């Protein structure tokens, strides 16, 4: 029995290995086919193209295209570190640019809250009109509930920026006192074991959660491409416009878009953390923070501010 179990385990591992290699090899073909046939998924005047986007956006094929791309870039970067540094600079630069732009939403949120208070408490008006040329008029409760969207935008779009700036909350009782090499290894393991899997699972659930509130017939993660293409015959847009109150905010599908964006940004940041940690581990302590674009705070870097707080 033990010999049979061992044989079964080895056979299962072999099948899994063959499947993994096959999927990686097919990723090159799938990527090339998508690039050379953009009309199949970019022509959204055709319902079948939308259904292909719905299917492949949460598919195994798409996962392995992303996985293989990261794998190839990592392999090339192990040979030429400048490739990895270029990837780190690009990913962190994108995170910083998006985060700094999205951070202005906080100012908009404060100004809108002030307007709501004045209109509701001082002028006792029931509606607010905003816009240039053609004004958008909604009930005060609509504008009040819309503030939730600004909060969601800051959380979802500034997540990578906060990570790059070392502004995230972390339990570093042991991490802070660890040696340089230990910290870099912890960062690499954390990116591989925690950040990437969580981002992938969030994307998989969020992707179909989003599309079920945008189109009809509603797609399902268990349906194959052929089934979705058949549903394309009855396709129509059915964007969610139901609010929690009669006159409240009614564009909650935007939150679902932000959920998917959040998952994608976390995954990209995990790749940046993995590459940076490896490069700093290889090049030594003098490379820590290399090419890192950190914001300033009162004439000092945020890193200096953190150091002051730690010494206190």
QUITAGI-V342530 format. One record per residue. N is the residue number from 1. PHI is phi in radians with two decimals (999 if undefined). OMEGA is omega as a letter, one per 30 degrees, with the letter a starting at -180 (none if undefined). Layout:
# QUITAGI-V342530
<<N/PHI/OMEGA> <N/PHI/OMEGA>>
This chain:
# QUITAGI-V342530
<<1/999/l> <2/-1.10/l> <3/-1.17/l> <4/-1.19/l> <5/-1.11/l> <6/-1.09/l> <7/-1.12/l> <8/-1.14/l> <9/-1.13/l> <10/-1.11/l> <11/-1.13/l> <12/-1.12/l> <13/-1.12/l> <14/-1.14/l> <15/-1.10/l> <16/-1.13/l> <17/-1.12/l> <18/-1.11/l> <19/-1.09/a> <20/-1.12/a> <21/-1.12/l> <22/-1.11/l> <23/-1.13/l> <24/-1.14/l> <25/-1.13/a> <26/-1.21/a> <27/-1.07/l> <28/-1.12/l> <29/-1.16/a> <30/-1.09/l> <31/-1.15/l> <32/-1.09/a> <33/-1.17/l> <34/-1.15/a> <35/-1.23/a> <36/-1.49/l> <37/-2.26/a> <38/-1.14/a> <39/-1.14/a> <40/-1.27/a> <41/-2.36/l> <42/-1.78/a> <43/-1.46/a> <44/-1.37/l> <45/-1.30/l> <46/-1.79/a> <47/-1.00/l> <48/-1.14/l> <49/-1.14/l> <50/-1.14/l> <51/-1.14/l> <52/-1.16/l> <53/-1.10/l> <54/-1.06/a> <55/-1.20/a> <56/-1.29/l> <57/-1.11/l> <58/-2.09/a> <59/-1.76/l> <60/-1.13/a> <61/-1.07/l> <62/-1.15/l> <63/-1.01/a> <64/-1.30/l> <65/-1.13/l> <66/-1.16/a> <67/-1.06/a> <68/-1.18/l> <69/-1.06/l> <70/-1.12/a> <71/-1.11/a> <72/-1.15/l> <73/-1.10/l> <74/-1.15/l> <75/-1.09/l> <76/-1.13/a> <77/-1.18/l> <78/-1.14/l> <79/-1.48/l> <80/-2.21/a> <81/-1.07/a> <82/-1.09/l> <83/-1.16/l> <84/-1.16/l> <85/-1.08/l> <86/-1.08/l> <87/-1.13/l> <88/-1.10/l> <89/-1.07/a> <90/-1.17/a> <91/-1.17/l> <92/-1.22/l> <93/-1.13/l> <94/-1.10/l> <95/-1.07/l> <96/-1.15/a> <97/-1.10/a> <98/-1.16/a> <99/-1.14/l> <100/-1.15/l> <101/-1.24/a> <102/-1.18/a> <103/-1.10/l> <104/-1.16/l> <105/-1.07/l> <106/-1.06/l> <107/-1.16/l> <108/-1.06/l> <109/-1.07/l> <110/-1.14/a> <111/-1.10/l> <112/-1.17/l> <113/-1.11/l> <114/-1.10/l> <115/-1.06/a> <116/-1.07/a> <117/-1.09/a> <118/-1.13/a> <119/-1.15/a> <120/-1.41/a> <121/-1.61/a> <122/-1.67/a> <123/-1.60/l> <124/0.94/l> <125/-1.58/a> <126/-1.77/a> <127/-2.34/l> <128/-2.25/l> <129/-2.02/l> <130/-2.28/l> <131/2.48/l> <132/-2.03/a> <133/1.46/l> <134/-1.82/a> <135/-1.49/l> <136/-1.75/a> <137/-1.97/l> <138/-2.41/l> <139/-1.12/l> <140/-1.01/l> <141/-1.11/l> <142/-1.11/a> <143/-1.16/l> <144/-1.16/l> <145/-1.24/l> <146/-1.14/l> <147/-1.04/l> <148/-1.07/l> <149/-1.11/l> <150/-1.10/l> <151/-1.05/a> <152/-1.12/l> <153/-1.11/l> <154/-1.12/a> <155/-1.16/a> <156/-1.30/a> <157/-1.60/l> <158/-1.78/a> <159/-1.11/a> <160/-1.23/l> <161/-1.03/l> <162/-1.08/l> <163/-1.17/l> <164/-1.10/a> <165/-1.42/a> <166/1.02/l> <167/-1.77/a> <168/-1.34/l> <169/-1.47/l> <170/-2.49/l> <171/-1.59/a> <172/-2.00/l> <173/-1.04/l> <174/-1.66/a> <175/-1.13/a> <176/-1.13/a> <177/-1.60/a> <178/-1.31/l> <179/-1.23/a> <180/-0.99/a> <181/-1.11/l> <182/-1.10/a> <183/-1.12/l> <184/-1.18/l> <185/-1.16/l> <186/-1.06/l> <187/-1.11/l> <188/-1.14/l> <189/-1.14/l> <190/-1.08/l> <191/-1.15/a> <192/-1.37/a> <193/-1.58/a> <194/-1.95/a> <195/-1.11/a> <196/-1.11/l> <197/-1.04/l> <198/-1.11/l> <199/-1.12/a> <200/-1.15/l> <201/-1.10/l> <202/-1.08/l> <203/-1.10/a> <204/-1.07/l> <205/-1.30/a> <206/-1.19/a> <207/-1.09/a> <208/-1.30/l> <209/-1.05/l> <210/-1.18/a> <211/-1.22/l> <212/-1.17/l> <213/-1.90/l> <214/-2.10/a> <215/-2.33/l> <216/-2.46/g> <217/-1.09/a> <218/-1.22/l> <219/-1.37/l> <220/-2.27/a> <221/-1.15/a> <222/-1.51/a> <223/-1.53/l> <224/-1.46/a> <225/-1.11/a> <226/-1.05/l> <227/-1.13/l> <228/-1.18/l> <229/-1.16/l> <230/-1.17/l> <231/-1.17/a> <232/-1.07/l> <233/-1.13/l> <234/-1.86/a> <235/-1.18/l> <236/-2.78/l> <237/-1.26/l> <238/-2.48/a> <239/-1.17/a> <240/-1.10/l> <241/-2.32/a> <242/-1.75/l> <243/-1.77/l> <244/-1.40/l> <245/-2.38/a> <246/-0.94/a> <247/-1.90/a> <248/-1.47/a> <249/-1.03/a> <250/-2.20/l> <251/-2.10/a> <252/-1.26/l> <253/-1.12/l> <254/-1.13/l> <255/-1.14/a> <256/-1.24/l> <257/-1.12/l> <258/-1.14/l> <259/-1.09/l> <260/-1.15/l> <261/-1.09/l> <262/-1.02/a> <263/-1.09/l> <264/-1.12/a> <265/-1.17/l> <266/-1.12/l> <267/-1.11/l> <268/-1.07/l> <269/-1.18/l> <270/-1.09/l> <271/-1.10/l> <272/-1.10/l> <273/-1.11/l> <274/-1.06/a> <275/-1.16/a> <276/-1.11/a> <277/-1.10/l> <278/-1.13/a> <279/-1.13/l> <280/-1.19/l> <281/-1.14/a> <282/-1.30/a> <283/-1.55/l> <284/1.73/a> <285/-1.07/a> <286/-1.16/a> <287/-1.63/a> <288/-1.12/a> <289/1.40/a> <290/-1.13/a> <291/1.05/a> <292/-1.52/a> <293/-1.66/a> <294/-1.79/l> <295/-1.27/l> <296/-1.75/l> <297/-2.40/l> <298/1.00/l> <299/1.47/l> <300/-2.17/l> <301/-1.28/l> <302/-1.10/l> <303/-1.12/l> <304/-1.16/l> <305/-1.10/l> <306/-1.11/l> <307/-1.11/l> <308/-1.11/a> <309/-1.14/l> <310/-1.17/a> <311/-1.20/l> <312/-1.30/none>>
